Amino acid sequence: MKKRKLGKTDISISEVGLGTWQMSGDVWGKKTEAEYIQAIEVAIEAGIDYFDTALEYGNGYCEQVVGQALQGHPSVVISSKIPPECDEWSAKPQGNIDDYFSPAWISKCCETTLKNLRRECIDILFLHTWNVAWGDRTEWYEAMVKLKEEGKIRAIGISVGDRRASEANSHMEAGRIDVVMAVYNILEQEPEYTLFPMAKKHQVGIVARCPFSSGALVSNWTSSQKFPEGDWRGLWTPDDWVAEQVEMVDRIKPIVKNTDLSMSAIALKYILHNQTVTSVIPGSSSREHIRKNASVAALPNLSEEILGQLQQLWLDGKIHGTYNGGA
Ligand SMILES: NC(=O)c1ccc[n+]([C@@H]2O[C@H](COP(=O)([O-])OP(=O)(O)OC[C@H]3O[C@@H](n4cnc5c(N)ncnc54)[C@H](OP(=O)(O)O)[C@@H]3O)[C@@H](O)[C@H]2O)c1
């Protein structure tokens, strides 16, 4: 498994990581704890050494599962995220950051996460949502620096909103952020223009989330797709979301057909062609999918021709955007 350096930090991680939201036991369906732990073990065997979780996922349950599975692997890198205290997941410009991420809340959540993960230090700690209107506030940063000084975190991150990839750029420019997590996939290429140039200039690590557009790219949905009860994609998305995703994926299929690669491989390779990306984190609790996704790191890069075709679709407005629940 190839590794990439996380911006200016001393952390290096596998270029394919694992998103563990699927191990929350709720909005992505439920499996047993043993199945989740087996899936994480498969990831380790496949060379993955970076795992993303969040306090929000299953209200601490996912962090506990990840902590348990990785307790014998102290060198494996884990990121987690602090939820907004007011529980508003798409932070609004008129929202007061004190209601989302006060220093006291940051400190309290960090302690809970450390306990859940069974670690003395969290490698990367993200704020789980953001808004561009908070460019002039630094109390959150001072609280994170204090955690760094206390040895409780190694890297400071912000997870920016869907289609709002540049909203933390001013803090990035001011040198306050080590890593940004953003939606970046074939359908959502905007970060290439609004986030990556600044990240490259300031050596900020990038974690690419939702590489399969929450499953749309790899699941052969139809426009009348129904999700199991409790699946967030049937609960939190606009009525036309599935049909829009299916339409966009149909425009990509002919390009994939002209290669000997699977859609999932092309989706991950598209992201990894960009060297500003440190790691891509496909979310999965399936051992088979985790193995398959990890194996993509060893494949050759996509040809300029395929890259160009995928980029042209986005530039022409034939594909655009995703939706992952607003965070
Ligand atoms: N605001 C935020 O900070 C935020 C928001 C969303 C996500 N995230 C993080 O990013 C991670 C990834 O995003 P995501 O999970 O929302 O979306 P995603 O990775 O684009 O898609 C996940 C879906 O793809 C399926 N899948 C994975 N590998 C596959 C394969 N090879 N073939 C077919 N299906 C496959 C998964 O099902 P199986 O489980 O069956 O494999 C799941 O249904 C999350 O786990 C989480 O850690 C962060």
The ligand as a MOL file (V3000), in Angstrom:
LIG
                    3D

  0  0  0     0  0            999 V3000
M  V30 BEGIN CTAB
M  V30 COUNTS 48 52 0 0 0
M  V30 BEGIN ATOM
M  V30 1 N -19.1680 15.4870 7.1050 0
M  V30 2 C -18.2620 14.5500 7.1950 0
M  V30 3 O -17.2400 14.7580 7.7830 0
M  V30 4 C -18.5060 13.2150 6.5340 0
M  V30 5 C -19.6870 13.0100 5.7910 0
M  V30 6 C -19.8460 11.7850 5.1420 0
M  V30 7 C -18.8590 10.8110 5.2370 0
M  V30 8 N -17.7310 11.0190 5.9850 0 CHG=1
M  V30 9 C -16.6740 9.9670 6.0800 0
M  V30 10 O -16.3540 9.5580 4.7710 0
M  V30 11 C -16.5070 8.1320 4.6450 0
M  V30 12 C -16.9090 7.8110 3.2120 0
M  V30 13 O -18.0920 8.4710 2.8020 0
M  V30 14 P -19.5030 7.7020 2.7000 0
M  V30 15 O -19.3790 6.4110 3.3960 0
M  V30 16 O -20.5410 8.6540 3.1170 0 CHG=-1
M  V30 17 O -19.6930 7.4880 1.1470 0
M  V30 18 P -18.9300 6.5830 0.0470 0
M  V30 19 O -17.6350 6.1010 0.5680 0
M  V30 20 O -18.9620 7.3940 -1.1890 0
M  V30 21 O -19.9420 5.3590 -0.1810 0
M  V30 22 C -20.2120 4.3970 0.7840 0
M  V30 23 C -21.1050 3.3230 0.1590 0
M  V30 24 O -20.3820 2.6300 -0.8590 0
M  V30 25 C -20.4540 1.2160 -0.6440 0
M  V30 26 N -19.1810 0.6340 -1.1170 0
M  V30 27 C -17.9360 0.8230 -0.6190 0
M  V30 28 N -17.0340 0.1540 -1.3690 0
M  V30 29 C -17.7170 -0.4610 -2.3670 0
M  V30 30 C -17.3360 -1.2910 -3.4560 0
M  V30 31 N -16.0560 -1.5940 -3.7190 0
M  V30 32 N -18.3170 -1.7520 -4.2860 0
M  V30 33 C -19.6190 -1.4410 -4.0730 0
M  V30 34 N -20.0400 -0.6600 -3.0360 0
M  V30 35 C -19.0960 -0.1720 -2.2050 0
M  V30 36 C -20.6960 1.0620 0.8380 0
M  V30 37 O -21.3830 -0.1310 1.1390 0
M  V30 38 P -20.6950 -1.3850 1.9140 0
M  V30 39 O -20.6230 -1.0120 3.3640 0
M  V30 40 O -21.6320 -2.4970 1.6230 0
M  V30 41 O -19.3520 -1.5910 1.2990 0
M  V30 42 C -21.5960 2.2580 1.1320 0
M  V30 43 O -22.9270 1.9680 0.8230 0
M  V30 44 C -17.5300 7.7750 5.7360 0
M  V30 45 O -17.4910 6.4140 6.1260 0
M  V30 46 C -17.0870 8.7010 6.8500 0
M  V30 47 O -15.9660 8.1520 7.5280 0
M  V30 48 C -17.5360 12.2130 6.6180 0
M  V30 END ATOM
M  V30 BEGIN BOND
M  V30 1 1 1 2
M  V30 2 2 2 3
M  V30 3 1 2 4
M  V30 4 1 4 5
M  V30 5 2 4 48
M  V30 6 2 5 6
M  V30 7 1 6 7
M  V30 8 2 7 8
M  V30 9 1 8 9
M  V30 10 1 8 48
M  V30 11 1 9 10
M  V30 12 1 9 46
M  V30 13 1 10 11
M  V30 14 1 11 12
M  V30 15 1 11 44
M  V30 16 1 12 13
M  V30 17 1 13 14
M  V30 18 2 14 15
M  V30 19 1 14 16
M  V30 20 1 14 17
M  V30 21 1 17 18
M  V30 22 2 18 19
M  V30 23 1 18 20
M  V30 24 1 18 21
M  V30 25 1 21 22
M  V30 26 1 22 23
M  V30 27 1 23 24
M  V30 28 1 23 42
M  V30 29 1 24 25
M  V30 30 1 25 26
M  V30 31 1 25 36
M  V30 32 1 26 27
M  V30 33 1 26 35
M  V30 34 2 27 28
M  V30 35 1 28 29
M  V30 36 1 29 30
M  V30 37 2 29 35
M  V30 38 1 30 31
M  V30 39 2 30 32
M  V30 40 1 32 33
M  V30 41 2 33 34
M  V30 42 1 34 35
M  V30 43 1 36 37
M  V30 44 1 36 42
M  V30 45 1 37 38
M  V30 46 2 38 39
M  V30 47 1 38 40
M  V30 48 1 38 41
M  V30 49 1 42 43
M  V30 50 1 44 45
M  V30 51 1 44 46
M  V30 52 1 46 47
M  V30 END BOND
M  V30 END CTAB
M  END
